[in-house]
Amino acid sequence: MDHHLKPLLVEEQFDLYRAISRFADEELADQLLGWERNKVLVPDDVIEKLGEMGVFGLPIPESHGGQGGGLTDLLMAGLALSYQSQSVAITAGAAVSLGATPVFMFGTEKQKSEHLPDLASGKRIFAFGLSEPGRGSDAANPEVVAEQVGEGFVIRGEKCWITNAAWASHIVVHALTDANGRNGHRSSCFIIPRDREGVHYQEMEGKTVWPLSSTGSIVFDSVEATSDELLGELHEGFHVMATALNGGRLFVASLALGSLAFALDKVSGYVQQRDQFGGPIGRFQRVQDVVLEMDLVLERNLTWMIELGKRYDQKTMEREQAAKLKIDTSRAASRLLQDAMEVCGGVSALDEFGLARHAADLFVTRVGEGSNRALMTQAVRPLLPDIADQLQ
């Protein structure tokens, strides 16, 4: 992957990518299997080290305690970490793209000064409460309700599939505030401390993907919120949510590409060493086809992703572009991981070989930050303008 990336990045960005890659190779790679077998979450000391390296503050301005970079810098962290573990990568990535970034983009000056320095250092993590037991792709119409009472609000309902819930100091809650409002203008976002009375967190059990990542359910039992805790404008929560997800979809694509890069290195090494029928299996054309297609997709989609990262920072990226990148990258990487496992054979089923971890985690890239099936309708809408309002 490095030889594809270097011509696409400025020197400082490539150096950042290499530094985080070294950290992942030297301090994560040998520990992952033990953590997974013991069913533990990302250890606190790993989160602390990522904070010390500045990962949580990559796209946050220096004036608010961050590194002053852009989304491309965060994407490089995603690639470097997900090469070894999507679980570790999403822990940092979600904290930034779904936690700190909404505060930076939509917070008041008071909210920014109060939260961003600690978010940028990793001393504090915000989680985003979007999905619900009865609401997944239909996130614009939440069942969690924030009822206006006097000058404040009372929040009731349950959020689930919340990444980083275990470590969250606060939850950014997306809640219905105007049931009769027009589509896209019915909800609002609130910054709620996780230790507030009426907030009940529980880690979700039985998850078989992103095993080291925290995924929680949080119930809001008549939780009081003040108007100062409103993030963004009243009834404009969908805009906050959609903006955060646009950057998040590019980050999810970086996870898929990190997994694909790992698989390419694994399978290309294996097929040169595995001896069958009198020689290495890599001499067979059908094996070569898999290796080459993996490399083609990796080079193409890395180039595409970095271009969209630049457009995101320049505020010229359309949301359909982020959706298309995530759809294509996650689907292609998932398909090619299966091909790679077939080429390597039964050894692929062993957790210590590594491919099974990435194949499982790639499922999340197809449904996270918006299910691919739902995003396809969004992505095709500009192509069918005359019937756009009829698409389902």
N, C-alpha and C positions, 0 to 999 in steps of 0.2 A: 504493500500500500504506500510505503514511504516514497517510492520512485514516482508514483502517480501524483502524490500531493505536492512534492517540492516545487515543481514548476508553476503550481497554481496559487502559491502562497507567498506573501512577503516573508523576509527572513525571520522577523520576530514571531510571526504566527507559526512557522515551521518549527522554530526552536521551542515554542510553547508546547506544540504537539509532541515533540520528541521528549521533553522533560516529563510530561504526564505519562507518556508511553513507558519511559524507564521506571517511573514509580509503579505503574501497573505490573510490569514484568518482574521487578525486583521485590515488591512488597505485597502483591496480591496473588500472583499466579500460583505460587506454591501453597497458599492458604485456602484457596477457594473450595477445594474438594472437601477438606475437613470441616469448613463452615457449613457447607451444604449437607454433608452427611450428619452433622450434629444439629441441623435445623435451627441455626441461629441467624439473626439479622446481621446486616453490616455492622461490625464492631465500632464502638464509639471512637476508638483511637484512629480508625481509618477516616472517619468523618472529620476528626480534628486535624489530621494531616492534610486532607483535601482543603480544609479551611486555611491552614498555614501556607499552602501553595497558592492560595488566592482563587481557587476554582469557583467558589460561590460568588465571587464578586467580579468575574471576568467582564460582563457587559455593563456593570454599574459604574457611573462616573466616579472619578477620584474624589470629587467634592463630597460624595456621599459614602466614602470609605472603600470604593471598589477599585478595579484595575483600569477602568477607562477604556475597555475594548468594545467589541461589538459581538453580534450573534455568531459570526464566523469563529471567533475565539472559543465560544462555548461549544460549537460544533466540533472543533478540534479536540476538546476535552472529551466529548461524547465518543468520537472515534477511538481515541487512545484508551479510554477506560473500557468500552464495550468490547474491544478486541479480546479482553480477558473475561469481563463480566458485565452483562447488561444491568444486572442488579445494582452494582456499585455505580455504574454510569447514570442510571435513572435517579438514584438517590441524590446525586449532585444536580443533575439536569432539571428534575422537577422542582427542586428547591429554588432554582434560578428562574426557569422559564414560566413556571406556574405560581411561584411564591414571591420572589423578589421583584421580578419584572413588572407584574401588574401594579405593585406599589410605586415603582419608579415612574411608570407611564401614566397612572391615573390618581396617585395619592396626592393629598394636600401637602403643602410644605411641612406642616406639623407631623403628618404621618411619615413622610420621607425622613425627616431628621430623627424621629423617634425610632424607626425600625431599620432603615437601610444600612447603617453602619454595622449593626449586629448581623443582619442578613448577609451582607457582603463578606463578612469574616467567617461565616458558618457557626457563629455562637448562637444564632437563632435561626429556626427554620419555619417557614410558612408552608402549609399544605393547602391545596385547592379542593374545596368541597363542591363537586359538580354532579357526578353520577348519583343516582338514587335507586332503590330497589325497583321502582316502577318507571324510571326515566334513565335511558341510556343515550341513544342517538337523538331523542327528542328533548335535548337539554335546554332548549329555549323556553320550555314550559315546565319549570320545576314544580314538584309537589310540596317541597319545603316552602313554608309561607313565613314571611316577615310582616306581621300585622302592625300597622302604625298605631301606637298608643301614646297620646299626648305628644311630647316632643321626641319620643324614642320609638323603639320597635320591640316586638316580642316574636322570637323565632321558634317555630315548631316543625318537627319532621326529622327525617333520617337521610344522611348521606353515606354512600358506600364506595368501595374501590378507591379510597383516598390514599394516594402514594405519599409516603413519609409521615403517615399519621402518628406513628410511635414516637417520632422525634419532634413533632410540631409544637411550637410554643403557641401558635395561632392558626386558625382555620379561616381561609377566605371563603365565605359561604355565599353561594349563588341561590337567591330565594325569590319567590314570587311576591311582588309588592303591589301589582295592579292587575287583577284578573281580567279586567275589562279593557285593558290597553291594547293597542295594535301590536301585531306580531313583531317581536324583537324589541319591544318597549314595555314589557310587563314585569321585568325582574330587576333586582339590584344586588350588589355585592357588599358584604360586610366583613370587617376584620374582627374576628372573635377570639379571645384568649381561650386556649383549650382547657384551662383550669377554672373557667368561670362556672358558677353554679348552674346546674341544669345541662352541662355538656358532658356526655358519657361516651368514652372511647372504648372500642374493643377491636383487637387485631382479628382479621378475617382468617379462619382456619381452612386447611385443605387445599391451598393454592399450590399448583404444580409448576408454575412459571415465575420468573424473577424471584427465586426462593429466598434470596438474602434481602430483598426489598420489603419494607414495611407497607402493608396494604390494610387499611383500617376502615371500620364502620363507626360513624359518630351520630349519636342521637342528640337532638336539640329539644330539650323538654322545657318549653316556655322560657327560653333564654332571652334575657333582656339585652338590648343593644342601644347605644346612644347614636345620635345623628353624626357625631364626630367619628364614629366607626364605619360610616358609609364609605365605600371605596368607589370613586367615580360618582357620576350623577345619579340621582334617584331615577329609577325605572330604566337605567341604561346598563344594567348588569350584563345583558347579552353582548353588548359591545366590548365590555371588559373581558368577558369570557372568550369571545371570538378572536380578539386581538392576541390574547395570551396563547390560544391554541394554534394560531398561525406559526408563531415561533416554535411552539412545542412540536408541531408536525415536522419541521425541519430537523429538530433534535431527534425525534423518533427515527427519521431516515438515517441519521448518523449512527444510531444503534444498530440498525439493520446492516449498514455497510461495515461497521466494526466486526460484526459476526461473520459477514461474508469474507472479509479479509482474513480472519482467523481460519476459516474453513479452507480458503484457497491455499494458505501456507501449509495447513495440515495435510490436505489431500495431495498437493504437489510433492511434498516430501515423502509421503507414504508410497505413492505410486512409483517413485524412483527406487524405493528400497524393497518393496514387496515383490518377491520372486515367485512367479508361477509359470508353468508351461515352458520352462527353460530360460526365463529372463524376467526383467521388471515389467509389471503390468502397464506401466506408463508407455510402453512401446505400442500398445494397441490404440488404433484410431478413435474408438468410441470413448476410451478413457481420456485421451487428449482433448476430445471435443468438450468434455465436462470442464476440464481445467481451463481451457481457453475461454469458454463462455463465462465462467466465473470472473475471469480477469476483464473481459469485455464489459460486463455489467458494472464491475467495481470502478473501472476507469471512467466510464460514461457517467455514472450516477454521482461519483465524487465531483466531477466537473460541474454537473448540473446543480448539485447541492451548494457548492461554494458560490456559484453565480447567484443563486437565490438568497444565500446568506448576505451577500453584498446588497442585493435589492431590498432585503428586509431592513437593513440598517439605513438605507437611503430612503426608506418609506415609499418605494416604487413597486414592491411586490404585491401582486393580486392574490387573494386568498385561494383562488383555484389553483394557482401555481404550487403552493405549499401542499395542497391536497393531492395533486397529481404526482409530485415527487414522492410523498409518503406511500401512496398506493403502489406506484411502480416499483419502488425500491423494496418495500416489504414483501411484495408478491414475488418478485424475481429472486430475492435472497432466500426466501422460504423454499421455493422450488429447487434452487440450486443446492441448498443444504441437503435436501432429500437425495439429489443426484450424487452429491459427494459421499453421503453415507452409504449409498448402494455401491459405489466404486470401492470404498474401503471395506465393505462387508461387515461381518459380525462384530468386529472390534469397535465399530461405531456405537454399538449399544452400551459399551462400558462407559461409566461416568468419567473415569480417569482419562479417557481419550479426548473428551472435550466437545465433540461434535453434537452429542445429544443435548448438552446444555444449551448450545446456541440454537439448535433446531426448535427446542421447546420455547425458548425466549422469543424467537422470531414470531411466534403466534401473537404475542402482545403487540408487536409493531403493526400487525394487521388490524387490530381492534382498538388499540390505544390512541388517544387524542382524536377520536372519531373513527368509527368502524369504516373500513374501506368500502363496504357495500353502501353505506349511507353517503360517504364522501363522493362516490362516483356520480351521484345525482347532482351534487354541488359542482363538480368539475365539468360536467357535460353541459350545464346550463348556458354558458356563453356560446356554445357551439350550436344551440337550438333556440335562438332568441325569440322566434315567432311563437313558440309554444312553451317558453320557459315557465310561465305561470301554471302550466298543466303537468309539469314533470313531478313524478312521485317516486 
